[in-house]
Amino acid sequence: MDQLSLFNEPAQKIKKAVYEYFFLISPDQAIRDAVRYLKKRLNAEVHIDSGDLHSVPHISLFKTRTTDPLFNIDPFAAALSKSHAFEIQITGLGAFEQYNRKKTFYLKLKEQDIISSIFYTLLECRGDKSQTDFTPHLTIARNISEGQLSWIQNLNDYNFKGEFFCTAITVLKRQVNPNESPKTRFEVYDEIHLLKRTNSFFGA
């Protein structure tokens, strides 16, 4: 016969769901298509990570996690209430070395100061006043080794230039699973619209 325990069994802790919110700048469809083409072309030459190959082209700002399934972006929108929409010019291919000595290929952006100002404004709104190093860029692929570099026939094939208008900051959302495996997909949660200038592009 089973003996009754003299001690209460510890109650299992109920883990709250954790949500990740991703603030970013989304290029227009033409630029997204052009960058997707660069990803596919590079993959044909050096076989890039599948995550980079299939990710939607974007300019990362920051991510934040919370247990709140209804994250309030109103304070962030208020912080950017006087920020105007602006043109972003892509000025060609860049590369930087990662901690593991592999390289990240990215597209350089002319409007570094404007994007950085938005980034730091959003961080301050979140309560983070540290001046974290931030270089706005549009990633093509990461973890390119020296060996892979030798397989690329012509780096100029990736020296893309173009422009698009940034009219909003996009906020994505996903639920974070234990150990983040498998990762759930980000979905569009909301947008912070920037002030539209009076010109032909905005139809005014």
N, C-alpha and C positions, 0 to 999 in steps of 0.2 A: 504494500500500500504506500502510495506517495506521501511523504511527510510534508506538512504545511511549513512554509518558510516562516521563520520568526521575524523576518525583516521585510519591509515593503520593497517590492521591486521598483527600481528607479523608472520613473515615467519616461517614455521615449520623447525626446525633444522633437517638436514639430518644426521643421525648417520652413521658413517663409520663402516664397518665390523671389528670385532676384531678377531685376530687369536692367538691361543695358541700353542706354540712349546715346546715339551717335550723331554729333553735330558735324555737318559737312557742307561743302558747296558742290552742287551738281551741275556739270556742264550741259549744254543743250544737246539735242539728239545727234546733230552732225558731228560734234566733237567726240561724243561717246562712241559713235560708229568708227571714227577715225582712229581713236585710241584702241578700240577693240581689234581693229585691223592690225595695228602695230603689235599687239599682244599675240595674235595668231601667227603673224609673220615671225616674230621672235621665237615663239614656241616651235615652229617648224624647223628653226635653225638650232636651238639649244635645249628645247624641252623645259620650259619654265614650270614653276609650281602651279598645280591645278587651281589653287585658291587665287593666284594672281591672274591666271588665264581667264577665269570665269567671273571675277569680281567686276562690278559695274564701275567704270571710270569715275573718279571723284577727287575732290581736294579735301583731305581730312582736316578737321579742326580739333575736336577732342571727344572722348567718350566718358560717360559717367554712369555709375551703377547705383541702384536704389531698390528698395522693396516696394516702392510705390508703383502700381500698375497704371496710374493716371498722373504722370509727371507734369508738373505745372511749368509751362515754358513762358508764362506771362512776364515774369521778371526779366527773362532774357530778351523777350521782345521789347520790353520797355527800355532796356539798356541800349538797344539798337534803334530806338524810335526816331532818331535824327540821322541815321545812316542812309546814304543814298545808294541806289543801284549803280553799278559801275561795270565798265568793260574790263575783261581779263584777257591779256595777250599772252599766248603761249609762244615762247621764243626759242624753242629747240631742245635738243637732247642734253641731259645732264646725268651725272653718275656720282654717287658717293660711296665710300667704303664703310661697310658695316663692322660691328664688333668682331664678327667671325672671319674678317678679311675678304668676305665676298662682297659683291657690289649690288646696289640698287640702281636700276635705270629709271629715270623719271623725266618729265617734261618741265622745263623751267617756266616761271611765271614772272611777268614784268611788274605786276602790281603787288610786290612783296609788302610794302608798307601798309597799304589799305587792308589787305587780308590779315596781316599781323595785328593791326589795330582792332579788327573785329574779334580775332582770337583772344587777345588779352582782355578786351571788354567783357566777353562771355565768361572768361575764367574769373575775373573779379566779381562778376555777378554770382558766380557759383561759390564765392568766398575764398578763392585762391588768388592771393596777391603776389605770388612769386613770379619772377620773370623767367619762366621756363624757356629754354632755347627752342625756337620754332622757325622752321624754314618752309613756307608754303610751297607745295609741289604737287604734281599729278603723277602718281606712280604708274609705271608700265610693268615692271617685274622686279622682284627681289631675289637675293641669294644667287647671283650670277657669279660663277667661279672663274678663276683665271683660265682654266681649261676651256670653259664654255666661250669665253671671249674670243679665243682663237678660232672658234667655229663660225663666228659671224663674218660674213663675206664683206659687208660694207656698212659701217656704223652710220653713214650718212642717210641710209634708208630709214633711219629712225629719228632723223633730225626734223621732226614735224613742227610746223608753225601754224598758228591760227588764232582765232579770237571768239569770245562769246560774252554775253552779258550776264552778270550775276544779279538777279532780281530778288533772290531769297536765300535764306539759310535753311537747309533741309534737316529735319530731325528724324532719325530712324530709331526703331525699337525692336528688341528681341528679348525673349526670356532666356536666361543663362541656365543651362542644365548642369547638374553635378559633374565636376571635372571637365566641363565644356566639351563633352564628347558624347554623341555627335552634336555639333553646333547647330542651333536653330538659325533660320534665315532672318535677316533684318527686313522689316516692313516699314513703309513710310508712316510716321506717327503724326507729324505736323510740319508746318513751315513758318518761318519768321520772314515776313515780307519787308523788303527795303523800300525806301521812298523812291518813287519814280520821278525821273527828271522830265521836263517838258522838251521832248524832241521827237523826231520822226520815228525813231525805233519803238517808242512806247505809244505811238499813235495819237499823240497830243498836238 
